[in-house]
Amino acid sequence: MKSRCCCVKVAGVLFLLVALGHLVRMVMGWKVIVGDWTMPMWPSVVVIVVAAALGVCLLMCACSKGEPEAAVPPQPKA
C-alpha cells in the first residue's frame, strides 16, 4: 500500500511541475515552435488550471489516511 501512496505523490508532484512549467512559459513569454507552427499562449492557461487541479487532488488523496470522509455512526438496534 505504501508503494501506491508513493506513486500517487510522485504523479501529483509531476502534475504540479507541468503547471509550474507552463506558468513560467507565460511569465517569461517563451514561444513553443514546432516546424512552422507557433503554439499560442492560451493553451498554457488551460494546462495550468487542469494540471494544478489534478496535482493538488492527487496529493490530497495521497496524504489522506484512507478514512472515509464522513463516517456514519452505527444505528441502534430496536
PDB file with SEQRES, HELIX, SHEET and CRYST1 records, atoms N, CA, C and O in Angstrom:
SEQRES   1 A   78  MET LYS SER ARG CYS CYS CYS VAL LYS VAL ALA GLY VAL          
SEQRES   2 A   78  LEU PHE LEU LEU VAL ALA LEU GLY HIS LEU VAL ARG MET          
SEQRES   3 A   78  VAL MET GLY TRP LYS VAL ILE VAL GLY ASP TRP THR MET          
SEQRES   4 A   78  PRO MET TRP PRO SER VAL VAL VAL ILE VAL VAL ALA ALA          
SEQRES   5 A   78  ALA LEU GLY VAL CYS LEU LEU MET CYS ALA CYS SER LYS          
SEQRES   6 A   78  GLY GLU PRO GLU ALA ALA VAL PRO PRO GLN PRO LYS ALA          
HELIX    1 AA1 LYS A    2  MET A   28  1                                  27    
HELIX    2 AA2 TRP A   42  CYS A   63  1                                  22    
SHEET    1 AA1 2 VAL A  32  VAL A  34  0                                        
SHEET    2 AA1 2 TRP A  37  MET A  39 -1                                        
CRYST1    1.000    1.000    1.000  90.00  90.00  90.00 P 1           1          
ATOM      1  N   MET A   1       0.812  -1.191   0.000  1.00  0.00           N  
ATOM      2  CA  MET A   1       0.000   0.000   0.000  1.00  0.00           C  
ATOM      3  C   MET A   1       0.861   1.263   0.000  1.00  0.00           C  
ATOM      4  O   MET A   1       0.473   2.289  -0.558  1.00  0.00           O  
ATOM      5  N   LYS A   2       2.038   1.176   0.634  1.00  0.00           N  
ATOM      6  CA  LYS A   2       2.916   2.344   0.669  1.00  0.00           C  
ATOM      7  C   LYS A   2       3.421   2.702  -0.721  1.00  0.00           C  
ATOM      8  O   LYS A   2       3.591   3.882  -1.029  1.00  0.00           O  
ATOM      9  N   SER A   3       3.666   1.692  -1.576  1.00  0.00           N  
ATOM     10  CA  SER A   3       4.168   1.993  -2.912  1.00  0.00           C  
ATOM     11  C   SER A   3       3.110   2.727  -3.734  1.00  0.00           C  
ATOM     12  O   SER A   3       3.441   3.597  -4.539  1.00  0.00           O  
ATOM     13  N   ARG A   4       1.839   2.378  -3.531  1.00  0.00           N  
ATOM     14  CA  ARG A   4       0.769   3.072  -4.239  1.00  0.00           C  
ATOM     15  C   ARG A   4       0.709   4.525  -3.785  1.00  0.00           C  
ATOM     16  O   ARG A   4       0.531   5.425  -4.605  1.00  0.00           O  
ATOM     17  N   CYS A   5       0.855   4.758  -2.494  1.00  0.00           N  
ATOM     18  CA  CYS A   5       0.838   6.116  -1.954  1.00  0.00           C  
ATOM     19  C   CYS A   5       2.001   6.917  -2.528  1.00  0.00           C  
ATOM     20  O   CYS A   5       1.840   8.085  -2.884  1.00  0.00           O  
ATOM     21  N   CYS A   6       3.159   6.297  -2.616  1.00  0.00           N  
ATOM     22  CA  CYS A   6       4.338   6.968  -3.160  1.00  0.00           C  
ATOM     23  C   CYS A   6       4.129   7.311  -4.635  1.00  0.00           C  
ATOM     24  O   CYS A   6       4.499   8.400  -5.074  1.00  0.00           O  
ATOM     25  N   CYS A   7       3.547   6.403  -5.391  1.00  0.00           N  
ATOM     26  CA  CYS A   7       3.293   6.651  -6.815  1.00  0.00           C  
ATOM     27  C   CYS A   7       2.302   7.789  -7.006  1.00  0.00           C  
ATOM     28  O   CYS A   7       2.463   8.603  -7.915  1.00  0.00           O  
ATOM     29  N   VAL A   8       1.283   7.854  -6.164  1.00  0.00           N  
ATOM     30  CA  VAL A   8       0.295   8.930  -6.261  1.00  0.00           C  
ATOM     31  C   VAL A   8       0.948  10.267  -5.928  1.00  0.00           C  
ATOM     32  O   VAL A   8       0.656  11.275  -6.572  1.00  0.00           O  
ATOM     33  N   LYS A   9       1.825  10.284  -4.933  1.00  0.00           N  
ATOM     34  CA  LYS A   9       2.538  11.518  -4.580  1.00  0.00           C  
ATOM     35  C   LYS A   9       3.437  11.971  -5.728  1.00  0.00           C  
ATOM     36  O   LYS A   9       3.484  13.157  -6.052  1.00  0.00           O  
ATOM     37  N   VAL A  10       4.145  11.031  -6.340  1.00  0.00           N  
ATOM     38  CA  VAL A  10       5.026  11.369  -7.463  1.00  0.00           C  
ATOM     39  C   VAL A  10       4.203  11.932  -8.629  1.00  0.00           C  
ATOM     40  O   VAL A  10       4.598  12.922  -9.243  1.00  0.00           O  
ATOM     41  N   ALA A  11       3.075  11.310  -8.930  1.00  0.00           N  
ATOM     42  CA  ALA A  11       2.220  11.804 -10.013  1.00  0.00           C  
ATOM     43  C   ALA A  11       1.704  13.207  -9.699  1.00  0.00           C  
ATOM     44  O   ALA A  11       1.654  14.062 -10.583  1.00  0.00           O  
ATOM     45  N   GLY A  12       1.323  13.444  -8.448  1.00  0.00           N  
ATOM     46  CA  GLY A  12       0.855  14.767  -8.053  1.00  0.00           C  
ATOM     47  C   GLY A  12       1.924  15.821  -8.220  1.00  0.00           C  
ATOM     48  O   GLY A  12       1.651  16.914  -8.715  1.00  0.00           O  
ATOM     49  N   VAL A  13       3.142  15.503  -7.810  1.00  0.00           N  
ATOM     50  CA  VAL A  13       4.255  16.444  -7.955  1.00  0.00           C  
ATOM     51  C   VAL A  13       4.558  16.696  -9.433  1.00  0.00           C  
ATOM     52  O   VAL A  13       4.843  17.830  -9.819  1.00  0.00           O  
ATOM     53  N   LEU A  14       4.498  15.655 -10.259  1.00  0.00           N  
ATOM     54  CA  LEU A  14       4.746  15.835 -11.690  1.00  0.00           C  
ATOM     55  C   LEU A  14       3.706  16.748 -12.330  1.00  0.00           C  
ATOM     56  O   LEU A  14       4.051  17.601 -13.148  1.00  0.00           O  
ATOM     57  N   PHE A  15       2.441  16.576 -11.965  1.00  0.00           N  
ATOM     58  CA  PHE A  15       1.398  17.461 -12.490  1.00  0.00           C  
ATOM     59  C   PHE A  15       1.654  18.903 -12.063  1.00  0.00           C  
ATOM     60  O   PHE A  15       1.479  19.827 -12.858  1.00  0.00           O  
ATOM     61  N   LEU A  16       2.067  19.100 -10.812  1.00  0.00           N  
ATOM     62  CA  LEU A  16       2.355  20.456 -10.353  1.00  0.00           C  
ATOM     63  C   LEU A  16       3.568  21.050 -11.068  1.00  0.00           C  
ATOM     64  O   LEU A  16       3.603  22.252 -11.329  1.00  0.00           O  
ATOM     65  N   LEU A  17       4.556  20.222 -11.384  1.00  0.00           N  
ATOM     66  CA  LEU A  17       5.714  20.707 -12.137  1.00  0.00           C  
ATOM     67  C   LEU A  17       5.329  21.112 -13.562  1.00  0.00           C  
ATOM     68  O   LEU A  17       5.846  22.097 -14.091  1.00  0.00           O  
ATOM     69  N   VAL A  18       4.431  20.361 -14.174  1.00  0.00           N  
ATOM     70  CA  VAL A  18       3.948  20.718 -15.513  1.00  0.00           C  
ATOM     71  C   VAL A  18       3.229  22.069 -15.457  1.00  0.00           C  
ATOM     72  O   VAL A  18       3.440  22.932 -16.309  1.00  0.00           O  
ATOM     73  N   ALA A  19       2.377  22.237 -14.440  1.00  0.00           N  
ATOM     74  CA  ALA A  19       1.673  23.511 -14.290  1.00  0.00           C  
ATOM     75  C   ALA A  19       2.659  24.651 -14.067  1.00  0.00           C  
ATOM     76  O   ALA A  19       2.503  25.732 -14.635  1.00  0.00           O  
ATOM     77  N   LEU A  20       3.666  24.412 -13.247  1.00  0.00           N  
ATOM     78  CA  LEU A  20       4.682  25.436 -12.992  1.00  0.00           C  
ATOM     79  C   LEU A  20       5.458  25.778 -14.268  1.00  0.00           C  
ATOM     80  O   LEU A  20       5.751  26.946 -14.525  1.00  0.00           O  
ATOM     81  N   GLY A  21       5.786  24.764 -15.058  1.00  0.00           N  
ATOM     82  CA  GLY A  21       6.491  24.999 -16.318  1.00  0.00           C  
ATOM     83  C   GLY A  21       5.697  25.873 -17.272  1.00  0.00           C  
ATOM     84  O   GLY A  21       6.252  26.759 -17.921  1.00  0.00           O  
ATOM     85  N   HIS A  22       4.396  25.624 -17.355  1.00  0.00           N  
ATOM     86  CA  HIS A  22       3.565  26.448 -18.230  1.00  0.00           C  
ATOM     87  C   HIS A  22       3.390  27.855 -17.668  1.00  0.00           C  
ATOM     88  O   HIS A  22       3.291  28.820 -18.426  1.00  0.00           O  
ATOM     89  N   LEU A  23       3.351  27.972 -16.352  1.00  0.00           N  
ATOM     90  CA  LEU A  23       3.273  29.299 -15.747  1.00  0.00           C  
ATOM     91  C   LEU A  23       4.537  30.107 -16.050  1.00  0.00           C  
ATOM     92  O   LEU A  23       4.461  31.289 -16.385  1.00  0.00           O  
ATOM     93  N   VAL A  24       5.685  29.466 -15.931  1.00  0.00           N  
ATOM     94  CA  VAL A  24       6.953  30.134 -16.254  1.00  0.00           C  
ATOM     95  C   VAL A  24       6.973  30.514 -17.731  1.00  0.00           C  
ATOM     96  O   VAL A  24       7.446  31.593 -18.088  1.00  0.00           O  
ATOM     97  N   ARG A  25       6.464  29.636 -18.588  1.00  0.00           N  
ATOM     98  CA  ARG A  25       6.405  29.938 -20.023  1.00  0.00           C  
ATOM     99  C   ARG A  25       5.595  31.205 -20.269  1.00  0.00           C  
ATOM    100  O   ARG A  25       5.991  32.055 -21.066  1.00  0.00           O  
ATOM    101  N   MET A  26       4.464  31.331 -19.585  1.00  0.00           N  
ATOM    102  CA  MET A  26       3.622  32.514 -19.793  1.00  0.00           C  
ATOM    103  C   MET A  26       4.287  33.777 -19.258  1.00  0.00           C  
ATOM    104  O   MET A  26       4.261  34.821 -19.909  1.00  0.00           O  
ATOM    105  N   VAL A  27       4.883  33.681 -18.074  1.00  0.00           N  
ATOM    106  CA  VAL A  27       5.502  34.862 -17.459  1.00  0.00           C  
ATOM    107  C   VAL A  27       6.719  35.321 -18.262  1.00  0.00           C  
ATOM    108  O   VAL A  27       6.908  36.519 -18.477  1.00  0.00           O  
ATOM    109  N   MET A  28       7.536  34.377 -18.702  1.00  0.00           N  
ATOM    110  CA  MET A  28       8.761  34.718 -19.429  1.00  0.00           C  
ATOM    111  C   MET A  28       8.504  35.009 -20.912  1.00  0.00           C  
ATOM    112  O   MET A  28       9.360  35.574 -21.592  1.00  0.00           O  
ATOM    113  N   GLY A  29       7.324  34.623 -21.411  1.00  0.00           N  
ATOM    114  CA  GLY A  29       6.997  34.870 -22.813  1.00  0.00           C  
ATOM    115  C   GLY A  29       7.674  33.923 -23.783  1.00  0.00           C  
ATOM    116  O   GLY A  29       7.863  34.259 -24.952  1.00  0.00           O  
ATOM    117  N   TRP A  30       8.044  32.729 -23.304  1.00  0.00           N  
ATOM    118  CA  TRP A  30       8.708  31.753 -24.166  1.00  0.00           C  
ATOM    119  C   TRP A  30       7.752  31.252 -25.233  1.00  0.00           C  
ATOM    120  O   TRP A  30       6.569  31.036 -24.969  1.00  0.00           O  
ATOM    121  N   LYS A  31       8.268  31.070 -26.434  1.00  0.00           N  
ATOM    122  CA  LYS A  31       7.472  30.548 -27.538  1.00  0.00           C  
ATOM    123  C   LYS A  31       7.774  29.069 -27.728  1.00  0.00           C  
ATOM    124  O   LYS A  31       8.901  28.617 -27.526  1.00  0.00           O  
ATOM    125  N   VAL A  32       6.749  28.327 -28.117  1.00  0.00           N  
ATOM    126  CA  VAL A  32       6.917  26.923 -28.491  1.00  0.00           C  
ATOM    127  C   VAL A  32       6.668  26.854 -29.986  1.00  0.00           C  
ATOM    128  O   VAL A  32       5.572  27.153 -30.460  1.00  0.00           O  
ATOM    129  N   ILE A  33       7.697  26.455 -30.724  1.00  0.00           N  
ATOM    130  CA  ILE A  33       7.612  26.407 -32.178  1.00  0.00           C  
ATOM    131  C   ILE A  33       7.881  24.984 -32.632  1.00  0.00           C  
ATOM    132  O   ILE A  33       8.910  24.392 -32.305  1.00  0.00           O  
ATOM    133  N   VAL A  34       6.928  24.442 -33.399  1.00  0.00           N  
ATOM    134  CA  VAL A  34       7.075  23.108 -33.976  1.00  0.00           C  
ATOM    135  C   VAL A  34       6.962  23.275 -35.489  1.00  0.00           C  
ATOM    136  O   VAL A  34       5.882  23.537 -36.018  1.00  0.00           O  
ATOM    137  N   GLY A  35       8.075  23.123 -36.164  1.00  0.00           N  
ATOM    138  CA  GLY A  35       8.089  23.340 -37.615  1.00  0.00           C  
ATOM    139  C   GLY A  35       7.780  24.802 -37.909  1.00  0.00           C  
ATOM    140  O   GLY A  35       8.497  25.700 -37.468  1.00  0.00           O  
ATOM    141  N   ASP A  36       6.704  25.031 -38.658  1.00  0.00           N  
ATOM    142  CA  ASP A  36       6.276  26.396 -38.983  1.00  0.00           C  
ATOM    143  C   ASP A  36       5.200  26.901 -38.031  1.00  0.00           C  
ATOM    144  O   ASP A  36       4.804  28.065 -38.105  1.00  0.00           O  
ATOM    145  N   TRP A  37       4.730  26.050 -37.152  1.00  0.00           N  
ATOM    146  CA  TRP A  37       3.607  26.380 -36.274  1.00  0.00           C  
ATOM    147  C   TRP A  37       4.086  26.883 -34.918  1.00  0.00           C  
ATOM    148  O   TRP A  37       4.954  26.268 -34.299  1.00  0.00           O  
ATOM    149  N   THR A  38       3.530  27.992 -34.456  1.00  0.00           N  
ATOM    150  CA  THR A  38       3.837  28.539 -33.141  1.00  0.00           C  
ATOM    151  C   THR A  38       2.628  28.326 -32.238  1.00  0.00           C  
ATOM    152  O   THR A  38       1.510  28.717 -32.576  1.00  0.00           O  
ATOM    153  N   MET A  39       2.864  27.705 -31.092  1.00  0.00           N  
ATOM    154  CA  MET A  39       1.775  27.437 -30.145  1.00  0.00           C  
ATOM    155  C   MET A  39       1.340  28.735 -29.472  1.00  0.00           C  
ATOM    156  O   MET A  39       2.174  29.467 -28.938  1.00  0.00           O  
ATOM    157  N   PRO A  40       0.040  29.025 -29.494  1.00  0.00           N  
ATOM    158  CA  PRO A  40      -0.421  30.234 -28.802  1.00  0.00           C  
ATOM    159  C   PRO A  40      -0.315  30.081 -27.285  1.00  0.00           C  
ATOM    160  O   PRO A  40      -0.089  28.981 -26.780  1.00  0.00           O  
ATOM    161  N   MET A  41      -0.477  31.183 -26.568  1.00  0.00           N  
ATOM    162  CA  MET A  41      -0.348  31.154 -25.112  1.00  0.00           C  
ATOM    163  C   MET A  41      -1.577  30.592 -24.411  1.00  0.00           C  
ATOM    164  O   MET A  41      -1.450  30.049 -23.313  1.00  0.00           O  
ATOM    165  N   TRP A  42      -2.771  30.703 -25.010  1.00  0.00           N  
ATOM    166  CA  TRP A  42      -3.986  30.315 -24.296  1.00  0.00           C  
ATOM    167  C   TRP A  42      -4.023  28.843 -23.881  1.00  0.00           C  
ATOM    168  O   TRP A  42      -4.597  28.553 -22.831  1.00  0.00           O  
ATOM    169  N   PRO A  43      -3.449  27.888 -24.633  1.00  0.00           N  
ATOM    170  CA  PRO A  43      -3.473  26.515 -24.126  1.00  0.00           C  
ATOM    171  C   PRO A  43      -2.701  26.349 -22.814  1.00  0.00           C  
ATOM    172  O   PRO A  43      -3.006  25.460 -22.019  1.00  0.00           O  
ATOM    173  N   SER A  44      -1.712  27.199 -22.593  1.00  0.00           N  
ATOM    174  CA  SER A  44      -0.963  27.126 -21.341  1.00  0.00           C  
ATOM    175  C   SER A  44      -1.852  27.467 -20.149  1.00  0.00           C  
ATOM    176  O   SER A  44      -1.680  26.906 -19.067  1.00  0.00           O  
ATOM    177  N   VAL A  45      -2.797  28.379 -20.339  1.00  0.00           N  
ATOM    178  CA  VAL A  45      -3.727  28.720 -19.253  1.00  0.00           C  
ATOM    179  C   VAL A  45      -4.559  27.491 -18.892  1.00  0.00           C  
ATOM    180  O   VAL A  45      -4.752  27.185 -17.715  1.00  0.00           O  
ATOM    181  N   VAL A  46      -5.045  26.796 -19.907  1.00  0.00           N  
ATOM    182  CA  VAL A  46      -5.845  25.586 -19.669  1.00  0.00           C  
ATOM    183  C   VAL A  46      -4.999  24.524 -18.974  1.00  0.00           C  
ATOM    184  O   VAL A  46      -5.459  23.880 -18.032  1.00  0.00           O  
ATOM    185  N   VAL A  47      -3.774  24.343 -19.434  1.00  0.00           N  
ATOM    186  CA  VAL A  47      -2.882  23.341 -18.844  1.00  0.00           C  
ATOM    187  C   VAL A  47      -2.555  23.693 -17.395  1.00  0.00           C  
ATOM    188  O   VAL A  47      -2.494  22.806 -16.544  1.00  0.00           O  
ATOM    189  N   ILE A  48      -2.346  24.960 -17.110  1.00  0.00           N  
ATOM    190  CA  ILE A  48      -2.049  25.372 -15.738  1.00  0.00           C  
ATOM    191  C   ILE A  48      -3.204  25.009 -14.811  1.00  0.00           C  
ATOM    192  O   ILE A  48      -2.991  24.429 -13.746  1.00  0.00           O  
ATOM    193  N   VAL A  49      -4.415  25.345 -15.210  1.00  0.00           N  
ATOM    194  CA  VAL A  49      -5.585  25.081 -14.363  1.00  0.00           C  
ATOM    195  C   VAL A  49      -5.795  23.578 -14.175  1.00  0.00           C  
ATOM    196  O   VAL A  49      -5.969  23.109 -13.050  1.00  0.00           O  
ATOM    197  N   VAL A  50      -5.780  22.828 -15.274  1.00  0.00           N  
ATOM    198  CA  VAL A  50      -6.061  21.395 -15.199  1.00  0.00           C  
ATOM    199  C   VAL A  50      -4.944  20.644 -14.464  1.00  0.00           C  
ATOM    200  O   VAL A  50      -5.225  19.832 -13.582  1.00  0.00           O  
ATOM    201  N   ALA A  51      -3.702  20.902 -14.813  1.00  0.00           N  
ATOM    202  CA  ALA A  51      -2.587  20.186 -14.189  1.00  0.00           C  
ATOM    203  C   ALA A  51      -2.458  20.529 -12.711  1.00  0.00           C  
ATOM    204  O   ALA A  51      -2.176  19.652 -11.895  1.00  0.00           O  
ATOM    205  N   ALA A  52      -2.660  21.793 -12.360  1.00  0.00           N  
ATOM    206  CA  ALA A  52      -2.582  22.174 -10.945  1.00  0.00           C  
ATOM    207  C   ALA A  52      -3.712  21.524 -10.149  1.00  0.00           C  
ATOM    208  O   ALA A  52      -3.493  21.053  -9.033  1.00  0.00           O  
ATOM    209  N   ALA A  53      -4.908  21.496 -10.713  1.00  0.00           N  
ATOM    210  CA  ALA A  53      -6.040  20.861 -10.017  1.00  0.00           C  
ATOM    211  C   ALA A  53      -5.790  19.361  -9.825  1.00  0.00           C  
ATOM    212  O   ALA A  53      -6.036  18.823  -8.746  1.00  0.00           O  
ATOM    213  N   LEU A  54      -5.309  18.699 -10.860  1.00  0.00           N  
ATOM    214  CA  LEU A  54      -5.013  17.268 -10.741  1.00  0.00           C  
ATOM    215  C   LEU A  54      -3.893  17.018  -9.735  1.00  0.00           C  
ATOM    216  O   LEU A  54      -3.968  16.082  -8.939  1.00  0.00           O  
ATOM    217  N   GLY A  55      -2.867  17.842  -9.770  1.00  0.00           N  
ATOM    218  CA  GLY A  55      -1.756  17.677  -8.832  1.00  0.00           C  
ATOM    219  C   GLY A  55      -2.187  17.842  -7.393  1.00  0.00           C  
ATOM    220  O   GLY A  55      -1.805  17.050  -6.531  1.00  0.00           O  
ATOM    221  N   VAL A  56      -2.984  18.867  -7.126  1.00  0.00           N  
ATOM    222  CA  VAL A  56      -3.461  19.097  -5.761  1.00  0.00           C  
ATOM    223  C   VAL A  56      -4.374  17.959  -5.321  1.00  0.00           C  
ATOM    224  O   VAL A  56      -4.270  17.483  -4.190  1.00  0.00           O  
ATOM    225  N   CYS A  57      -5.269  17.519  -6.205  1.00  0.00           N  
ATOM    226  CA  CYS A  57      -6.174  16.414  -5.856  1.00  0.00           C  
ATOM    227  C   CYS A  57      -5.399  15.129  -5.559  1.00  0.00           C  
ATOM    228  O   CYS A  57      -5.712  14.421  -4.602  1.00  0.00           O  
ATOM    229  N   LEU A  58      -4.397  14.833  -6.369  1.00  0.00           N  
ATOM    230  CA  LEU A  58      -3.603  13.628  -6.140  1.00  0.00           C  
ATOM    231  C   LEU A  58      -2.837  13.708  -4.825  1.00  0.00           C  
ATOM    232  O   LEU A  58      -2.768  12.725  -4.088  1.00  0.00           O  
ATOM    233  N   LEU A  59      -2.268  14.859  -4.530  1.00  0.00           N  
ATOM    234  CA  LEU A  59      -1.537  14.995  -3.275  1.00  0.00           C  
ATOM    235  C   LEU A  59      -2.473  14.927  -2.076  1.00  0.00           C  
ATOM    236  O   LEU A  59      -2.104  14.385  -1.034  1.00  0.00           O  
ATOM    237  N   MET A  60      -3.672  15.466  -2.210  1.00  0.00           N  
ATOM    238  CA  MET A  60      -4.640  15.372  -1.116  1.00  0.00           C  
ATOM    239  C   MET A  60      -5.066  13.926  -0.899  1.00  0.00           C  
ATOM    240  O   MET A  60      -5.217  13.489   0.242  1.00  0.00           O  
ATOM    241  N   CYS A  61      -5.261  13.180  -1.986  1.00  0.00           N  
ATOM    242  CA  CYS A  61      -5.639  11.765  -1.859  1.00  0.00           C  
ATOM    243  C   CYS A  61      -4.503  10.960  -1.251  1.00  0.00           C  
ATOM    244  O   CYS A  61      -4.740  10.065  -0.439  1.00  0.00           O  
ATOM    245  N   ALA A  62      -3.276  11.270  -1.637  1.00  0.00           N  
ATOM    246  CA  ALA A  62      -2.129  10.519  -1.131  1.00  0.00           C  
ATOM    247  C   ALA A  62      -1.888  10.802   0.342  1.00  0.00           C  
ATOM    248  O   ALA A  62      -1.399   9.936   1.068  1.00  0.00           O  
ATOM    249  N   CYS A  63      -2.223  11.996   0.787  1.00  0.00           N  
ATOM    250  CA  CYS A  63      -1.972  12.373   2.176  1.00  0.00           C  
ATOM    251  C   CYS A  63      -3.106  11.977   3.107  1.00  0.00           C  
ATOM    252  O   CYS A  63      -2.959  12.053   4.326  1.00  0.00           O  
ATOM    253  N   SER A  64      -4.242  11.553   2.546  1.00  0.00           N  
ATOM    254  CA  SER A  64      -5.345  11.134   3.414  1.00  0.00           C  
ATOM    255  C   SER A  64      -5.000   9.809   4.070  1.00  0.00           C  
ATOM    256  O   SER A  64      -4.205   9.032   3.541  1.00  0.00           O  
ATOM    257  N   LYS A  65      -5.587   9.563   5.196  1.00  0.00           N  
ATOM    258  CA  LYS A  65      -5.291   8.361   5.977  1.00  0.00           C  
ATOM    259  C   LYS A  65      -6.091   7.147   5.503  1.00  0.00           C  
ATOM    260  O   LYS A  65      -5.976   6.063   6.076  1.00  0.00           O  
ATOM    261  N   GLY A  66      -6.893   7.327   4.467  1.00  0.00           N  
ATOM    262  CA  GLY A  66      -7.701   6.219   3.978  1.00  0.00           C  
ATOM    263  C   GLY A  66      -9.010   6.077   4.726  1.00  0.00           C  
ATOM    264  O   GLY A  66      -9.736   5.100   4.539  1.00  0.00           O  
ATOM    265  N   GLU A  67      -9.314   7.047   5.573  1.00  0.00           N  
ATOM    266  CA  GLU A  67     -10.560   7.012   6.319  1.00  0.00           C  
ATOM    267  C   GLU A  67     -11.661   7.616   5.464  1.00  0.00           C  
ATOM    268  O   GLU A  67     -11.393   8.482   4.632  1.00  0.00           O  
ATOM    269  N   PRO A  68     -12.887   7.171   5.658  1.00  0.00           N  
ATOM    270  CA  PRO A  68     -13.982   7.778   4.897  1.00  0.00           C  
ATOM    271  C   PRO A  68     -14.146   9.246   5.288  1.00  0.00           C  
ATOM    272  O   PRO A  68     -13.874   9.633   6.424  1.00  0.00           O  
ATOM    273  N   GLU A  69     -14.594  10.051   4.329  1.00  0.00           N  
ATOM    274  CA  GLU A  69     -14.730  11.474   4.581  1.00  0.00           C  
ATOM    275  C   GLU A  69     -15.792  11.770   5.636  1.00  0.00           C  
ATOM    276  O   GLU A  69     -15.575  12.605   6.514  1.00  0.00           O  
ATOM    277  N   ALA A  70     -16.917  11.104   5.559  1.00  0.00           N  
ATOM    278  CA  ALA A  70     -17.990  11.316   6.520  1.00  0.00           C  
ATOM    279  C   ALA A  70     -18.365   9.962   7.104  1.00  0.00           C  
ATOM    280  O   ALA A  70     -19.034   9.160   6.453  1.00  0.00           O  
ATOM    281  N   ALA A  71     -17.936   9.718   8.315  1.00  0.00           N  
ATOM    282  CA  ALA A  71     -18.236   8.447   8.952  1.00  0.00           C  
ATOM    283  C   ALA A  71     -19.682   8.435   9.414  1.00  0.00           C  
ATOM    284  O   ALA A  71     -20.158   9.401  10.011  1.00  0.00           O  
ATOM    285  N   VAL A  72     -20.379   7.346   9.140  1.00  0.00           N  
ATOM    286  CA  VAL A  72     -21.760   7.199   9.545  1.00  0.00           C  
ATOM    287  C   VAL A  72     -21.783   6.482  10.893  1.00  0.00           C  
ATOM    288  O   VAL A  72     -21.248   5.380  11.013  1.00  0.00           O  
ATOM    289  N   PRO A  73     -22.398   7.094  11.912  1.00  0.00           N  
ATOM    290  CA  PRO A  73     -22.427   6.422  13.220  1.00  0.00           C  
ATOM    291  C   PRO A  73     -23.303   5.183  13.159  1.00  0.00           C  
ATOM    292  O   PRO A  73     -24.261   5.139  12.387  1.00  0.00           O  
ATOM    293  N   PRO A  74     -22.986   4.178  13.962  1.00  0.00           N  
ATOM    294  CA  PRO A  74     -23.811   2.958  13.944  1.00  0.00           C  
ATOM    295  C   PRO A  74     -25.205   3.242  14.450  1.00  0.00           C  
ATOM    296  O   PRO A  74     -25.406   4.027  15.376  1.00  0.00           O  
ATOM    297  N   GLN A  75     -26.166   2.585  13.821  1.00  0.00           N  
ATOM    298  CA  GLN A  75     -27.580   2.758  14.194  1.00  0.00           C  
ATOM    299  C   GLN A  75     -27.920   1.840  15.365  1.00  0.00           C  
ATOM    300  O   GLN A  75     -27.546   0.667  15.357  1.00  0.00           O  
ATOM    301  N   PRO A  76     -28.621   2.359  16.367  1.00  0.00           N  
ATOM    302  CA  PRO A  76     -29.016   1.489  17.489  1.00  0.00           C  
ATOM    303  C   PRO A  76     -30.041   0.462  17.031  1.00  0.00           C  
ATOM    304  O   PRO A  76     -30.903   0.743  16.199  1.00  0.00           O  
ATOM    305  N   LYS A  77     -29.925  -0.729  17.593  1.00  0.00           N  
ATOM    306  CA  LYS A  77     -30.880  -1.785  17.241  1.00  0.00           C  
ATOM    307  C   LYS A  77     -32.152  -1.600  18.038  1.00  0.00           C  
ATOM    308  O   LYS A  77     -32.121  -1.297  19.230  1.00  0.00           O  
ATOM    309  N   ALA A  78     -33.261  -1.786  17.367  1.00  0.00           N  
ATOM    310  CA  ALA A  78     -34.563  -1.588  18.030  1.00  0.00           C  
ATOM    311  C   ALA A  78     -35.062  -2.853  18.665  1.00  0.00           C  
ATOM    312  O   ALA A  78     -36.138  -2.862  19.262  1.00  0.00           O  
TER     313      ALA A  78                                                      
END                                                                             
